[in-house]
Amino acid sequence: MKRILLITCILVNMSIKAQILNVKDLELLLIFNNEKIDTYLSNKGFLFESIKELDDCGQIEYKYNIPMLQREYFSKFNYFNGKKLITYCIFDVKAYSSIKQQITNSGFVFIEQYNYQGKLVLKYKKGDIYLSIWSGKDEADIYNIYEINLSNKE
């Protein structure tokens, strides 16, 4: 019985780690169309959540396929002016720390920091790609939340 529990814990832990997107993944997802995004994220264990047409853009959203991680999501906004923006929202500080390390290792250069709604935002640039990260509390002020944004325009 203990072996079954241990094996189950290991498999769940491995599947969680396999689902974490890295900076290279996010750069690819920024340029992918919705069909490629669906395939890529499905292979990473995400499930389609919604698609919306907003006033100035279209939005597609995915969430993790593990009940305890359903809060974590990926969104892509395709603005009508050609701007593309992706948002990757996570609740795991280790995943966030890993992504912060990958940013400079991937060639992004720090350009500025600023306060946005009480959150410290760090902004980076690589070629035509802008990346910003911040951490804070969720809307209910219960959980720590970490957000990574990439866009092709400022």
N, C-alpha and C positions, 0 to 999 in steps of 0.2 A: 504494500500500500504506500509506504514511504517513497519507494522508487517511482511509482506512477505519479505521485504528487511532485516529486523532484523533476521528472521528465516533463511534465506539464508546465511547470514554472519555467524551465529552461526554454521550451518551445515558445511560450508566450513572450518571454524576454527577447528571444531571437527575432520573433516576428515584429515586435515593437521597434527594435533597433533597425531592422531592414526597412521600415517605413519612413524613417527620418530622411528628409530631403537635405542635400548639402548645397553649397553655393553653386557648384557646377550644374546641378540639377535645376536650380532656380534660373540660372542664366539661359539654359536650354528652354525652359518653360516660358520664359519671356518672349522668345521668338516663335514658339510653336503656335500653330492654329488650334482651334478647339478640338478637332479630331485627334491630332497628335497628343494634345494634353490629356484627353480622355484615356488613350491607350497607355501613355507613360504613367499617369497617376494610378490607373487601375492595376498596372503591374507592380506598383509600389504599395498596394493595399488600400488605396483610397476608394471611396464610393462617391458617385455623383450626388450632389445635394440639391442644386437649383441652377436655373438660368433665368436671367432677368434682362429686360430692356429698360434702362434708366433714361433720364432726360438727355444726358450727354455721352452715354456709353452703354455697352453691353457688358454684363457680368456673368461669369460662370463660377460655381463654387463646389468644392469637394471637401469631404470630411473623412477622418480615419475610419477604418472598418473594424475597430476594436471598441467595444462599448465603453471601457474606462477612459478612452481617449477621444470620445466623440466631440469634445469641445474644440479639439485642434482642427484647423482647417487651412485650405489653400483657396485663394480667389484670384481670378484674372479679370481685369477691366480693360476692354478695348474701346478707347475713346474715339469719337467720330472725327477728331482732328488728327488722328494717327498715333496719338500717345498710347502706349501699352503700360500697364501697371500690374504687378503681381504682389500679393500679400500672402505671407506664410505666417500663421499664428500658432505658436506652440506654448505649452505650459511646463515644459521640462527644462530646468536650468542647465543641465548637462548638455542637452542638445543645443541650447542657445549659446553656451560657452564654446562649444565645438564650432558652431557657425561663425562666431566672432573671430576665432583663430583662423578659420579658412578664408576670411575676407582679405586680410593682407597677404596671405599665402597665394591667393588667386590673382594678385596684381591690383587690387583696389587700393586707392590712395585716399586717406582721410582729408576731407575738405572743410568741414565745419561741424559745429555742434550748436544746438539751440533748444530752448524750452518750448514744448508744445503741450498745452493743457496739463501742465505740471509734470511732464515726462521729459527726461533728457533724451534728445534724439541725436544720434551720431550719423553723419552723412559721409559717404564715400563715392568715388567716381573711378571708372575704368573705361576709357574710350568714350563711347556714347551711352554707357550704362550708369545710372545713378542707383546707389544702394543706401538705404537708411535702416537703422535698427533702433529699437527702444524697448524698455521694459517698464512695467508698472502693474497696476491692479486691474482686474476685469471690471466690467460695469457694475457688478454687485459688490465690488470691493472685498471679495473673498479670496480669489486665487491670484497668484502672480501670473502675469501674461507677458509673453515675449513676441515681438512682431518684427519681421524682416520684410522690407519692401524693395522691389527692383522696378525701375522704369527706364524707358528708352528716351525720355525727355524730362527736363526739370519741371 
